[in-house]
Amino acid sequence: MSNGRSNVLPLEGLRVLDLTRLIPGAFCTAILGDAGAEIVKVEDTDTGDYEREIRPFIGSMASRFLILNRNKKSISLNLKKKEGKQIFLKLVESADVIVEGFRPGAMKKLGLDYESLREINQRLVYCSISSFGQDGPYRDVVAHDINILGLAGFFHVTGIKGGAPVIPGIQIADSVAGTNAAMAILFAVMAREKTGTGQMIDISMFDGLVSWMFDASRSAFAGASVPEKGKGRLYGGLPNYNLYKTKDGKHLAVGSLETKFKNALLKKLGRGDLTEEEKGRTTQDVSDSDEALHAIFREAFLTKTRDEWMQELGGLNICISPVNSLEEAINHPQATYRKMVLEVDHPSAGRIKQIGSPLKMSNISFDVSRLPAPRLGEHSREMLASLGYEVGEIDELVRDDIIRDNGNR
C-alpha cells in the first residue's frame, strides 16, 4: 500500500440528514461520517435517539451512543409542529441524503416522504430503512433483530445439534441493514453524478438477512434438504470445522477445512492413521464417520489448556485459533496494530475508546474522531444560524419547544 494519504476525505461536502434511531441507521451514517460526510442527526426535543438511554454510561454519555454516533452533529427539532417542519424543509433544500428508519408510511403522514421532498430537492437521495421494506405483505409488521433472524431462517442453521436455537451475541440484521444502506447511498450518489437526479432507496432488514443465507440456501436451491443446526458443513457438522472445549474450560476454534490442514492436525494429535488422501482440496460433505472423529477431537482437546494448545498448534498453519473473550479480542495485538481500537477525547465523557474503521485504503485514512458524539441538540443553534435565523428568533424557537438547545443528555 502507498504511504501517501489524501488529506481530503472522500465524502467531504456531502450533507446527510439522519432521522434514525438505534442501530441500523446509526451504523449506516457512522460509515458515511468516517468518510467525511456531514451527518446531521435530526432528533426530537424529548429523548432524542433512544441510544442515548442505553447503559452503561461514560460520564454523561451512553457508551454505545458514543461508538455509533461519532462524527455527527445534533439538531433537536419538533417535526410535529409547523415551525419545526419548516426548519426541516429548509435543511432539505441543501441536503444530499436523508436516512430515516420509521415504520412505512410514518414520513408520508408528516408530509416528509420522498415524493414530497423531491419537489424541493431533485438531487435528494432518500434512504428508508425498515424491518421488511416499504411494500409486501409484511410491510407493517413490527420486528427487531431477533425477529428478522427467525423469519430469515438464521436459527434453522445456528446452534448445537439437538439443542435449542442460539441467539448470536451481535446484532446481525441491524448491522447488515446499516451496511447495505451505506452502500446503496453511495451507489445513488454516484448515479446522481451521471443523471443529475436523486432517488428513493428501500432497505429491508429481512432482505439483507435472506441475502446472507446463501450457504444454507445452496442446498434448497439444488433440491436437497437443508441441514439443521449443528449438522451443516460450515455450522457444526464437520469435526475439522468446529469448536472444542479445553482443559481450563475455554475453547478453541478449529477451521481445518482443507485436507492438508486436517491431516496435519490429525498427525499432531497422534492420529495419523486417520489421515485422508488429498483427492480434494477441501472437505466437501458431512459423513457418517464424522461422529467418531468428533469424539476423538473432543477427548484430545480436553487434555490441555487453550493457551497450551495454541502454543503447540498455533504455528502450524492449520487454521486454529483461541475463542477469545471480548476483552481479549479488543486488546489483541492484531486489533492494536490495525488501529481497530483507538483512544480519543470527548468533551463530556473524557478519554474514551473508539472502534476504528475496518476500511483500509492506500490513499485515504478514515477519521473516527473528527467530531465527538453530540449532546442532544448540541448543534441546533449552529444549524439554524446557517439557515439565516437570528439569535432572537432561535431563542423564541427554544422557548416554544420547536428546538432543543444544547441538551445535556
Backbone hydrogen bonds in HBPLUS format (Angstrom, degrees):
<---DONOR---> <-ACCEPTOR-->    atom                        ^
c    i                          cat <-CA-CA->   ^        H-A-AA   ^      H-
h    n   atom  resd res      DA  || num        DHA   H-A  angle D-A-AA Bond
n    s   type  num  typ     dist DA aas  dist angle  dist       angle   num
A0006-SER N   A0363-ASN O   2.50 MM 357  5.26 157.1  1.55 129.9 136.7     1
A0012-GLU N   A0009-LEU O   3.16 MM   3  5.60 168.0  2.17 123.3 123.6     2
A0011-LEU N   A0035-ALA O   2.85 MM  24  5.49 161.1  1.89 159.4 153.0     3
A0014-LEU N   A0011-LEU O   3.03 MM   3  5.59 157.0  2.08 142.2 142.4     4
A0038-GLU N   A0014-LEU O   2.80 MM  24  6.02 155.6  1.86 156.2 164.2     5
A0096-ASP N   A0015-ARG O   2.92 MM  81  5.28 159.4  1.96 140.4 146.9     6
A0097-VAL N   A0015-ARG O   3.10 MM  82  6.44 153.1  2.17 155.9 158.7     7
A0016-VAL N   A0038-GLU O   2.82 MM  22  6.01 171.8  1.83 164.2 163.6     8
A0040-VAL N   A0016-VAL O   2.81 MM  24  6.06 172.8  1.81 176.0 177.6     9
A0017-LEU N   A0097-VAL O   2.83 MM  80  6.19 166.0  1.85 154.9 155.1    10
A0099-VAL N   A0017-LEU O   2.90 MM  82  6.29 159.6  1.95 163.4 164.9    11
A0018-ASP N   A0040-VAL O   2.85 MM  22  5.83 167.7  1.86 141.6 145.9    12
A0042-VAL N   A0018-ASP O   2.84 MM  24  5.83 164.3  1.87 140.3 145.1    13
A0019-LEU N   A0099-VAL O   2.84 MM  80  6.04 166.3  1.86 174.6 179.3    14
A0027-PHE N   A0023-ILE O   2.76 MM   4  5.70 163.0  1.79 170.6 172.0    15
A0028-CYS N   A0024-PRO O   3.10 MM   4  6.29 157.2  2.16 144.4 150.6    16
A0029-THR N   A0025-GLY O   2.94 MM   4  6.21 171.8  1.95 159.7 159.9    17
A0030-ALA N   A0026-ALA O   2.91 MM   4  5.94 138.0  2.08 139.2 150.5    18
A0031-ILE N   A0027-PHE O   3.27 MM   4  6.49 152.2  2.35 142.8 148.2    19
A0032-LEU N   A0028-CYS O   3.28 MM   4  6.68 157.5  2.33 145.3 151.1    20
A0033-GLY N   A0029-THR O   2.77 MM   4  5.86 152.8  1.85 141.0 149.2    21
A0034-ASP N   A0030-ALA O   2.95 MM   4  6.09 158.0  1.99 147.3 152.0    22
A0035-ALA N   A0032-LEU O   3.14 MM   3  5.18 129.8  2.40  94.5 107.9    23
A0037-ALA N   A0032-LEU O   3.12 MM   5  5.60 157.6  2.18 148.2 141.2    24
A0036-GLY N   A0033-GLY O   2.95 MM   3  5.13 162.2  1.99 110.7 113.9    25
A0367-ASP N   A0034-ASP O   3.28 MM 333  5.23 146.8  2.39 150.1 142.1    26
A0073-LYS N   A0039-ILE O   2.77 MM  34  6.10 164.1  1.79 162.1 167.4    27
A0041-LYS N   A0073-LYS O   2.63 MM  32  5.80 166.7  1.65 155.3 153.4    28
A0075-ILE N   A0041-LYS O   2.85 MM  34  6.12 169.2  1.87 171.4 171.0    29
A0043-GLU N   A0075-ILE O   2.95 MM  32  6.22 158.1  2.00 149.5 156.1    30
A0077-LEU N   A0043-GLU O   2.59 MM  34  5.89 149.0  1.68 167.8 175.7    31
A0052-ARG N   A0049-ASP O   2.96 MM   3  5.86 165.9  1.98 126.6 130.2    32
A0053-GLU N   A0050-TYR O   2.99 MM   3  5.71 169.0  2.01 123.5 127.0    33
A0054-ILE N   A0051-GLU O   3.35 MM   3  5.44 167.3  2.36 108.3 111.9    34
A0063-SER N   A0056-PRO O   2.88 MM   7  5.89 177.1  1.88 154.7 155.5    35
A0058-ILE N   A0061-MET O   2.72 MM   3  5.40 164.7  1.74 167.3 167.7    36
A0061-MET N   A0058-ILE O   3.18 MM   3  5.40 163.9  2.21 125.5 125.1    37
A0066-LEU N   A0062-ALA O   3.05 MM   4  6.38 149.0  2.15 150.8 159.4    38
A0067-ILE N   A0063-SER O   3.29 MM   4  6.67 143.9  2.43 141.3 150.2    39
A0068-LEU N   A0064-ARG O   2.99 MM   4  6.21 171.7  2.00 159.6 160.3    40
A0069-ASN N   A0065-PHE O   2.95 MM   4  5.64 136.3  2.14 146.2 153.9    41
A0071-ASN N   A0371-LEU O   2.76 MM 300  4.24 165.4  1.78 143.8 138.9    42
A0379-HIS N   A0074-SER O   2.74 MM 305  5.21 147.0  1.84 152.8 160.2    43
A0404-ARG N   A0076-SER O   2.97 MM 328  5.01 143.1  2.11 127.1 132.2    44
A0078-ASN N   A0402-ILE O   2.85 MM 324  5.09 159.3  1.89 153.4 151.8    45
A0081-LYS N   A0078-ASN O   3.40 MM   3  5.93 167.0  2.42 111.1 114.9    46
A0084-GLY N   A0081-LYS O   3.03 MM   3  5.29 117.6  2.44 103.1 118.4    47
A0085-LYS N   A0081-LYS O   2.97 MM   4  6.28 158.8  2.02 158.6 165.3    48
A0086-GLN N   A0082-LYS O   2.95 MM   4  6.20 152.3  2.03 147.9 155.7    49
A0087-ILE N   A0083-GLU O   3.09 MM   4  6.38 151.9  2.17 143.6 150.1    50
A0088-PHE N   A0084-GLY O   3.07 MM   4  6.36 160.3  2.11 147.3 152.6    51
A0089-LEU N   A0085-LYS O   2.92 MM   4  6.21 157.2  1.98 150.8 156.8    52
A0090-LYS N   A0086-GLN O   3.09 MM   4  6.36 144.9  2.22 141.4 150.3    53
A0090-LYS N   A0087-ILE O   3.12 MM   3  5.16 122.5  2.47  95.0 109.5    54
A0091-LEU N   A0087-ILE O   3.05 MM   4  6.44 148.8  2.15 146.6 155.4    55
A0091-LEU N   A0088-PHE O   3.00 MM   3  5.00 116.1  2.42  94.0 110.1    56
A0092-VAL N   A0088-PHE O   2.92 MM   4  6.27 147.3  2.02 148.3 158.1    57
A0093-GLU N   A0089-LEU O   3.31 MM   4  6.55 140.1  2.48 137.8 146.1    58
A0094-SER N   A0091-LEU O   3.28 MM   3  5.88 140.3  2.44 111.0 118.9    59
A0095-ALA N   A0092-VAL O   3.10 MM   3  4.86 155.7  2.16  99.9 107.5    60
A0125-VAL N   A0096-ASP O   2.92 MM  29  6.16 162.2  1.95 146.3 152.2    61
A0098-ILE N   A0125-VAL O   2.85 MM  27  6.34 149.6  1.94 157.9 164.6    62
A0127-CYS N   A0098-ILE O   2.73 MM  29  5.97 177.9  1.73 167.8 167.0    63
A0100-GLU N   A0127-CYS O   2.91 MM  27  6.37 159.8  1.95 164.7 171.0    64
A0129-ILE N   A0100-GLU O   2.86 MM  29  6.25 159.0  1.91 157.7 164.5    65
A0106-ALA N   A0103-ARG O   3.00 MM   3  5.71 167.6  2.01 147.7 150.6    66
A0109-LYS N   A0105-GLY O   3.16 MM   4  6.43 149.8  2.25 148.5 155.2    67
A0110-LEU N   A0107-MET O   3.18 MM   3  5.12 127.8  2.47  92.1 105.4    68
A0112-LEU N   A0107-MET O   2.79 MM   5  5.05 158.6  1.83 161.7 154.6    69
A0111-GLY N   A0108-LYS O   2.93 MM   3  4.84 149.3  2.03  98.6 108.5    70
A0117-LEU N   A0113-ASP O   3.02 MM   4  6.25 166.1  2.04 158.3 162.5    71
A0118-ARG N   A0114-TYR O   2.90 MM   4  5.88 154.1  1.97 158.4 162.0    72
A0119-GLU N   A0116-SER O   3.34 MM   3  5.74 149.8  2.43 103.7 112.0    73
A0120-ILE N   A0117-LEU O   2.96 MM   3  5.28 142.2  2.11 105.0 115.7    74
A0121-ASN N   A0117-LEU O   3.03 MM   4  6.35 152.1  2.11 146.6 155.3    75
A0124-LEU N   A0121-ASN O   3.18 MM   3  5.52 165.1  2.20 115.5 118.0    76
A0198-GLY N   A0122-GLN O   2.87 MM  76  6.15 171.5  1.88 143.1 142.5    77
A0126-TYR N   A0199-GLN O   2.96 MM  73  6.27 164.2  1.99 155.3 160.6    78
A0201-ILE N   A0126-TYR O   2.71 MM  75  5.96 158.2  1.76 161.8 158.9    79
A0128-SER N   A0201-ILE O   2.86 MM  73  6.07 173.1  1.87 159.4 158.9    80
A0203-ILE N   A0128-SER O   2.83 MM  75  6.00 169.2  1.84 178.7 176.6    81
A0130-SER N   A0203-ILE O   2.99 MM  73  6.41 160.3  2.03 165.4 170.6    82
A0205-MET N   A0130-SER O   2.96 MM  75  6.33 156.9  2.02 154.9 162.5    83
A0206-PHE N   A0131-SER O   2.97 MM  75  6.12 155.7  2.03 159.1 164.4    84
A0139-ARG N   A0136-GLY O   3.10 MM   3  5.32 162.8  2.13 118.7 120.0    85
A0141-VAL N   A0138-TYR O   3.06 MM   3  5.24 166.4  2.08 115.1 119.4    86
A0147-ASN N   A0144-HIS O   2.92 MM   3  5.40 125.3  2.22 112.9 127.0    87
A0148-ILE N   A0144-HIS O   3.11 MM   4  6.46 157.2  2.16 157.2 164.4    88
A0149-LEU N   A0145-ASP O   2.98 MM   4  6.27 161.2  2.02 155.5 160.7    89
A0150-GLY N   A0146-ILE O   3.08 MM   4  6.28 153.5  2.16 138.7 145.6    90
A0151-LEU N   A0147-ASN O   2.98 MM   4  6.23 164.8  2.00 152.4 155.6    91
A0152-ALA N   A0148-ILE O   2.93 MM   4  5.98 149.6  2.02 150.8 158.6    92
A0154-PHE N   A0149-LEU O   3.01 MM   5  5.11 135.9  2.21 161.3 162.0    93
A0153-GLY N   A0150-GLY O   3.39 MM   3  5.59 165.6  2.41 106.6 110.3    94
A0156-HIS N   A0153-GLY O   3.11 MM   3  5.28 141.4  2.27 102.8 114.1    95
A0157-VAL N   A0154-PHE O   3.22 MM   3  5.84 149.1  2.32 111.4 118.4    96
A0229-LYS N   A0156-HIS O   2.79 MM  73  5.72 113.9  2.23 153.9 149.9    97
A0166-VAL N   A0158-THR O   3.39 MM   8  6.11 153.9  2.46 134.1 135.0    98
A0163-GLY N   A0160-ILE O   2.79 MM   3  5.15 160.0  1.83 136.2 138.9    99
A0175-SER N   A0171-GLN O   3.12 MM   4  6.18 162.3  2.16 143.9 149.2   100
A0176-VAL N   A0172-ILE O   2.86 MM   4  6.01 163.0  1.89 159.6 164.3   101
A0177-ALA N   A0173-ALA O   3.04 MM   4  6.13 161.5  2.08 144.9 150.0   102
A0178-GLY N   A0174-ASP O   3.02 MM   4  6.30 156.6  2.07 147.6 154.1   103
A0179-THR N   A0175-SER O   2.96 MM   4  6.15 159.2  2.00 148.5 153.8   104
A0180-ASN N   A0176-VAL O   2.86 MM   4  6.04 165.5  1.88 154.1 158.3   105
A0181-ALA N   A0177-ALA O   2.88 MM   4  6.02 153.3  1.95 145.5 153.2   106
A0182-ALA N   A0178-GLY O   3.06 MM   4  6.29 161.4  2.09 146.3 150.5   107
A0183-MET N   A0179-THR O   3.00 MM   4  6.23 161.9  2.03 151.9 157.0   108
A0184-ALA N   A0180-ASN O   2.86 MM   4  6.04 161.7  1.89 150.2 155.4   109
A0185-ILE N   A0181-ALA O   2.91 MM   4  6.08 156.7  1.96 150.8 157.1   110
A0186-LEU N   A0182-ALA O   3.11 MM   4  6.35 159.4  2.15 146.9 151.7   111
A0187-PHE N   A0183-MET O   3.02 MM   4  6.33 155.1  2.08 147.5 154.6   112
A0188-ALA N   A0184-ALA O   2.87 MM   4  6.13 157.8  1.92 149.4 155.4   113
A0189-VAL N   A0185-ILE O   2.87 MM   4  6.13 153.9  1.94 151.0 158.1   114
A0190-MET N   A0186-LEU O   2.98 MM   4  6.17 155.4  2.04 145.2 151.8   115
A0191-ALA N   A0187-PHE O   2.87 MM   4  6.15 154.8  1.94 147.8 155.2   116
A0192-ARG N   A0188-ALA O   2.88 MM   4  6.08 146.2  1.99 141.3 150.7   117
A0193-GLU N   A0189-VAL O   3.25 MM   4  6.56 139.0  2.43 138.3 147.5   118
A0193-GLU N   A0190-MET O   3.17 MM   3  5.29 130.0  2.43  96.7 109.2   119
A0194-LYS N   A0191-ALA O   2.96 MM   3  5.29 141.0  2.11 104.5 115.8   120
A0195-THR N   A0191-ALA O   2.91 MM   4  6.20 151.6  1.99 150.8 160.1   121
A0196-GLY N   A0192-ARG O   2.65 MM   4  4.79 151.7  1.73 130.3 138.3   122
A0208-GLY N   A0204-SER O   3.09 MM   4  6.36 160.8  2.13 148.6 153.3   123
A0209-LEU N   A0205-MET O   3.09 MM   4  6.45 154.6  2.16 149.8 155.7   124
A0210-VAL N   A0206-PHE O   2.97 MM   4  6.25 165.1  2.00 159.3 163.4   125
A0211-SER N   A0207-ASP O   2.98 MM   4  6.24 156.1  2.04 151.2 157.5   126
A0212-TRP N   A0208-GLY O   3.22 MM   4  6.47 131.1  2.47 133.8 146.2   127
A0212-TRP N   A0209-LEU O   3.00 MM   3  5.00 131.0  2.25  96.2 110.1   128
A0213-MET N   A0210-VAL O   3.11 MM   3  5.23 156.9  2.16 104.3 111.5   129
A0217-SER N   A0213-MET O   2.91 MM   4  5.98 153.6  1.98 152.9 161.6   130
A0218-ARG N   A0214-PHE O   3.08 MM   4  6.14 133.7  2.31 140.6 148.8   131
A0219-SER N   A0216-ALA O   3.33 MM   3  6.01 145.0  2.46 113.5 119.8   132
A0221-PHE N   A0217-SER O   2.83 MM   4  6.03 167.1  1.85 166.6 170.1   133
A0222-ALA N   A0218-ARG O   3.12 MM   4  6.14 136.4  2.32 132.1 142.3   134
A0222-ALA N   A0219-SER O   3.17 MM   3  5.18 128.5  2.44  95.2 108.7   135
A0224-ALA N   A0219-SER O   2.84 MM   5  4.97 149.8  1.93 160.4 151.4   136
A0223-GLY N   A0220-ALA O   3.10 MM   3  5.17 161.2  2.13 106.2 110.8   137
A0231-LYS N   A0228-GLU O   2.97 MM   3  5.59 149.5  2.06 146.1 146.5   138
A0230-GLY N   A0235-TYR O   3.16 MM   5  5.58 125.1  2.48 169.4 166.4   139
A0235-TYR N   A0232-GLY O   3.32 MM   3  5.08 161.5  2.36  97.9 103.3   140
A0237-GLY N   A0232-GLY O   2.76 MM   5  4.81 147.5  1.86 157.3 151.8   141
A0241-TYR N   A0238-LEU O   3.26 MM   3  5.29 159.7  2.30 107.1 108.1   142
A0256-SER N   A0240-ASN O   2.79 MM  16  5.21 109.1  2.30 148.2 168.0   143
A0242-ASN N   A0254-VAL O   2.87 MM  12  5.30 126.3  2.16 134.0 150.0   144
A0254-VAL N   A0242-ASN O   2.80 MM  12  5.30 172.7  1.81 175.1 172.6   145
A0244-TYR N   A0252-LEU O   2.94 MM   8  5.25 157.9  1.99 146.1 153.1   146
A0252-LEU N   A0244-TYR O   2.80 MM   8  5.25 149.4  1.89 146.1 156.3   147
A0246-THR N   A0250-LYS O   2.75 MM   4  5.41 157.1  1.80 148.3 148.7   148
A0249-GLY N   A0246-THR O   2.99 MM   3  5.46 161.1  2.02 123.8 124.6   149
A0247-LYS N   A0304-LYS O   2.82 MM  57  5.00 165.4  1.84 135.0 131.6   150
A0323-VAL N   A0251-HIS O   3.04 MM  72  5.38 156.2  2.10 144.2 136.8   151
A0253-ALA N   A0321-SER O   2.79 MM  68  5.25 174.1  1.80 163.4 164.7   152
A0321-SER N   A0253-ALA O   3.00 MM  68  5.25 153.1  2.07 144.3 152.4   153
A0255-GLY N   A0319-CYS O   2.72 MM  64  4.99 160.3  1.76 176.2 169.3   154
A0257-LEU N   A0255-GLY O   2.84 MM   2  5.62 139.4  2.01 104.2  92.6   155
A0283-THR N   A0257-LEU O   3.03 MM  26  5.57 147.6  2.14 130.8 139.6   156
A0261-PHE N   A0258-GLU O   3.02 MM   3  5.31 122.9  2.36 104.1 118.4   157
A0262-LYS N   A0258-GLU O   2.93 MM   4  6.23 162.9  1.96 158.0 163.6   158
A0259-THR N   A0281-ARG O   3.16 MM  22  5.83 146.3  2.28 114.5 124.3   159
A0263-ASN N   A0259-THR O   2.88 MM   4  6.03 163.4  1.91 152.0 156.1   160
A0264-ALA N   A0260-LYS O   3.09 MM   4  6.18 155.5  2.16 136.4 143.1   161
A0265-LEU N   A0261-PHE O   2.97 MM   4  6.22 156.0  2.03 150.3 156.4   162
A0266-LEU N   A0262-LYS O   2.97 MM   4  6.24 162.2  2.00 151.7 156.4   163
A0267-LYS N   A0263-ASN O   2.98 MM   4  6.21 160.3  2.02 151.5 156.3   164
A0268-LYS N   A0264-ALA O   3.06 MM   4  6.25 155.8  2.12 143.0 149.6   165
A0269-LEU N   A0265-LEU O   2.98 MM   4  6.25 141.7  2.13 146.9 157.5   166
A0271-ARG N   A0266-LEU O   2.73 MM   5  4.98 161.1  1.76 158.2 151.6   167
A0270-GLY N   A0267-LYS O   3.01 MM   3  5.05 158.5  2.06 105.3 110.2   168
A0274-LEU N   A0271-ARG O   3.03 MM   3  5.74 168.3  2.04 119.7 123.4   169
A0275-THR N   A0272-GLY O   3.29 MM   3  5.46 169.8  2.30 109.6 111.3   170
A0279-LYS N   A0277-GLU O   2.81 MM   2  5.58 138.1  1.99 102.6  91.2   171
A0290-ASP N   A0287-SER O   3.11 MM   3  5.51 159.7  2.16 110.7 117.1   172
A0294-HIS N   A0290-ASP O   2.80 MM   4  6.03 152.2  1.87 152.9 160.8   173
A0295-ALA N   A0291-GLU O   3.18 MM   4  6.48 158.8  2.23 146.1 150.1   174
A0296-ILE N   A0292-ALA O   3.09 MM   4  6.42 151.5  2.18 142.8 150.6   175
A0297-PHE N   A0293-LEU O   2.94 MM   4  6.17 165.2  1.96 154.9 157.7   176
A0298-ARG N   A0294-HIS O   2.88 MM   4  6.12 164.8  1.90 156.0 160.7   177
A0299-GLU N   A0295-ALA O   3.03 MM   4  6.15 164.4  2.06 147.9 151.7   178
A0300-ALA N   A0296-ILE O   2.97 MM   4  6.10 160.8  2.00 148.1 154.0   179
A0301-PHE N   A0297-PHE O   2.96 MM   4  6.06 175.8  1.96 160.1 160.5   180
A0303-THR N   A0300-ALA O   3.11 MM   3  5.73 165.6  2.13 119.4 123.0   181
A0309-TRP N   A0305-THR O   2.99 MM   4  6.26 160.9  2.02 154.1 158.6   182
A0310-MET N   A0306-ARG O   3.00 MM   4  6.31 154.2  2.07 146.4 154.0   183
A0311-GLN N   A0307-ASP O   2.94 MM   4  6.13 149.5  2.04 142.0 149.7   184
A0312-GLU N   A0308-GLU O   3.07 MM   4  6.30 145.3  2.20 141.6 150.9   185
A0312-GLU N   A0309-TRP O   3.10 MM   3  5.03 120.0  2.48  91.7 106.8   186
A0313-LEU N   A0309-TRP O   2.70 MM   4  5.81 157.9  1.75 157.0 163.3   187
A0314-GLY N   A0310-MET O   2.75 MM   4  4.64 145.0  1.87 124.7 132.9   188
A0316-LEU N   A0313-LEU O   3.13 MM   3  5.58 166.4  2.15 125.6 125.8   189
A0329-ALA N   A0325-SER O   2.93 MM   4  6.21 152.0  2.01 149.2 157.5   190
A0330-ILE N   A0326-LEU O   3.00 MM   4  6.27 166.9  2.01 160.9 161.2   191
A0331-ASN N   A0327-GLU O   3.26 MM   4  6.26 133.0  2.49 136.1 147.2   192
A0332-HIS N   A0329-ALA O   3.17 MM   3  5.07 164.4  2.20 103.8 107.5   193
A0335-ALA N   A0332-HIS O   2.99 MM   3  5.27 117.8  2.39 106.2 121.2   194
A0336-THR N   A0332-HIS O   3.00 MM   4  6.34 154.8  2.07 155.1 163.3   195
A0337-TYR N   A0333-PRO O   2.88 MM   4  6.00 165.0  1.90 145.8 150.0   196
A0338-ARG N   A0334-GLN O   2.93 MM   4  6.01 157.9  1.98 145.9 151.9   197
A0340-MET N   A0335-ALA O   2.88 MM   5  5.10 172.0  1.89 160.1 159.9   198
A0339-LYS N   A0336-THR O   3.08 MM   3  5.08 158.4  2.13 104.8 110.0   199
A0356-GLY N   A0340-MET O   2.75 MM  16  4.12 167.1  1.77 107.5 112.0   200
A0342-LEU N   A0354-GLN O   2.82 MM  12  5.14 165.8  1.84 152.5 157.4   201
A0354-GLN N   A0342-LEU O   2.71 MM  12  5.14 154.1  1.77 148.1 155.6   202
A0344-VAL N   A0352-ILE O   2.85 MM   8  5.55 159.8  1.89 157.5 164.4   203
A0352-ILE N   A0344-VAL O   2.84 MM   8  5.55 165.3  1.86 170.8 173.3   204
A0346-HIS N   A0350-GLY O   2.75 MM   4  4.84 142.2  1.89 125.1 138.0   205
A0350-GLY N   A0346-HIS O   2.83 MM   4  4.84 140.6  1.99 136.0 138.6   206
A0378-GLU N   A0375-ARG O   2.98 MM   3  5.14 157.9  2.03 134.9 129.7   207
A0407-GLY N   A0376-LEU O   2.51 MM  31  4.79 130.6  1.75 164.7 171.7   208
A0380-SER N   A0377-GLY O   3.14 MM   3  5.11 171.4  2.15 111.4 112.7   209
A0406-ASN N   A0377-GLY O   2.81 MM  29  4.68 157.5  1.86 116.0 108.2   210
A0383-MET N   A0379-HIS O   2.91 MM   4  6.07 166.5  1.93 157.7 160.5   211
A0384-LEU N   A0380-SER O   2.99 MM   4  6.20 164.5  2.01 154.1 158.7   212
A0385-ALA N   A0381-ARG O   2.86 MM   4  5.96 159.8  1.90 151.9 157.7   213
A0386-SER N   A0382-GLU O   3.06 MM   4  6.29 148.9  2.16 142.2 150.4   214
A0387-LEU N   A0384-LEU O   2.97 MM   3  5.00 138.0  2.15  97.0 109.6   215
A0389-TYR N   A0384-LEU O   3.08 MM   5  5.53 164.6  2.10 146.7 141.8   216
A0388-GLY N   A0385-ALA O   2.99 MM   3  5.09 159.4  2.04 104.6 110.9   217
A0394-ILE N   A0390-GLU O   2.98 MM   4  6.30 155.4  2.04 154.7 162.1   218
A0395-ASP N   A0391-VAL O   2.91 MM   4  6.19 159.1  1.95 152.8 158.6   219
A0396-GLU N   A0392-GLY O   3.07 MM   4  6.31 153.6  2.15 144.2 150.7   220
A0397-LEU N   A0393-GLU O   3.04 MM   4  6.34 150.6  2.13 144.0 151.9   221
A0398-VAL N   A0394-ILE O   2.99 MM   4  6.31 149.1  2.09 151.1 159.2   222
A0399-ARG N   A0395-ASP O   3.05 MM   4  6.36 161.6  2.09 148.7 153.2   223
A0400-ASP N   A0396-GLU O   2.97 MM   4  6.17 146.8  2.08 145.0 154.1   224
A0402-ILE N   A0397-LEU O   2.89 MM   5  5.11 160.4  1.93 165.9 162.8   225
A0403-ILE N   A0397-LEU O   3.39 MM   6  5.85 155.1  2.46 118.3 119.0   226
A0401-ASP N   A0398-VAL O   3.08 MM   3  5.19 163.1  2.11 110.3 113.5   227
